[in-house]
Amino acid sequence: MGGDPEAAGISDIRAKIIHALKKYSFPVGPKVIADEIGEPAVNVRNRLKAMAKDGQVIREKQGKWVISPHGASLGMAPYTPVTLVTSLP
């Protein structure tokens, strides 16, 4: 774990998507990722679907994406859901 996505034989656009997803601690949509990496949103959306089939990312709710545990084994940081505390005891 913790390796370089490019060294794991991942395509350039997949590596860019991985690096973009690593910046966020919450699920993000393809438009956010596209803006981050400078690629058209439709290309990012299609690549995310392919990455999901390969087990590298997971589609959460409402079209938002996160890195999967399998993606973590390729050097990606997995998404860990957190529960927000809205009141203190």
C-alpha positions as CSV (number, residue, x, y, z in Angstrom):
1,M,0.0,0.0,0.0
2,G,0.9,3.6,-0.3
3,G,2.6,3.1,-3.7
4,D,2.6,5.3,-6.8
5,P,-0.5,4.8,-9.0
6,E,1.6,5.2,-12.1
7,A,4.0,2.5,-10.9
8,A,1.0,0.2,-10.5
9,G,0.4,0.3,-14.3
10,I,-2.6,2.7,-14.1
11,S,-3.3,5.0,-17.1
12,D,-2.6,8.7,-17.0
13,I,-6.2,9.8,-16.6
14,R,-6.8,7.2,-13.9
15,A,-3.8,8.4,-12.0
16,K,-5.0,12.0,-12.2
17,I,-8.4,10.9,-10.9
18,I,-6.8,9.0,-8.1
19,H,-4.7,12.0,-7.1
20,A,-7.7,14.3,-7.2
21,L,-9.8,11.9,-5.0
22,K,-7.0,11.7,-2.5
23,K,-7.3,15.4,-1.9
24,Y,-10.9,15.0,-0.6
25,S,-12.0,13.4,2.7
26,F,-15.6,13.1,1.4
27,P,-17.2,11.8,-1.8
28,V,-17.0,14.1,-4.8
29,G,-18.7,14.3,-8.2
30,P,-17.1,14.0,-11.7
31,K,-17.4,17.8,-12.3
32,V,-15.2,18.6,-9.2
33,I,-12.7,16.0,-10.3
34,A,-12.7,17.2,-13.9
35,D,-12.1,20.8,-12.8
36,E,-9.2,19.6,-10.6
37,I,-7.5,17.6,-13.4
38,G,-8.4,19.7,-16.4
39,E,-10.3,17.0,-18.3
40,P,-13.8,17.1,-19.7
41,A,-16.4,16.0,-17.1
42,V,-17.8,13.4,-19.6
43,N,-14.4,11.8,-19.9
44,V,-14.0,11.7,-16.1
45,R,-17.5,10.3,-15.6
46,N,-16.9,7.5,-18.1
47,R,-13.5,6.7,-16.6
48,L,-15.0,6.6,-13.1
49,K,-17.5,4.0,-14.3
50,A,-14.7,1.9,-15.8
51,M,-12.7,2.3,-12.6
52,A,-15.7,1.1,-10.6
53,K,-15.9,-2.0,-12.7
54,D,-12.2,-2.6,-11.9
55,G,-12.9,-2.1,-8.2
56,Q,-10.7,1.1,-7.9
57,V,-13.5,3.5,-6.9
58,I,-16.9,3.2,-5.4
59,R,-20.0,5.3,-6.3
60,E,-21.5,6.6,-3.2
61,K,-24.8,8.5,-3.1
62,Q,-25.9,11.0,-5.8
63,G,-23.1,10.3,-8.2
64,K,-20.3,11.0,-5.8
65,W,-17.2,8.9,-5.9
66,V,-14.6,7.7,-3.4
67,I,-11.5,5.4,-3.5
68,S,-12.3,1.8,-2.8
69,P,-10.3,-0.5,-0.5
70,H,-9.0,-2.2,-3.6
71,G,-7.9,1.1,-4.9
72,A,-6.0,1.6,-1.7
73,S,-4.0,-1.5,-2.4
74,L,-2.8,0.2,-5.7
75,G,-1.4,3.2,-3.7
76,M,-4.6,5.1,-3.3
77,A,-5.9,6.4,0.0
78,P,-9.2,4.8,0.8
79,Y,-12.3,6.8,1.8
80,T,-13.3,6.4,5.4
81,P,-16.8,7.6,6.2
82,V,-17.0,9.8,9.3
83,T,-20.0,10.7,11.5
84,L,-20.3,14.3,12.3
85,V,-21.2,15.2,15.9
86,T,-23.6,18.1,15.9
87,S,-23.9,18.5,19.7
88,L,-21.6,18.1,22.6
89,P,-22.6,16.4,25.9
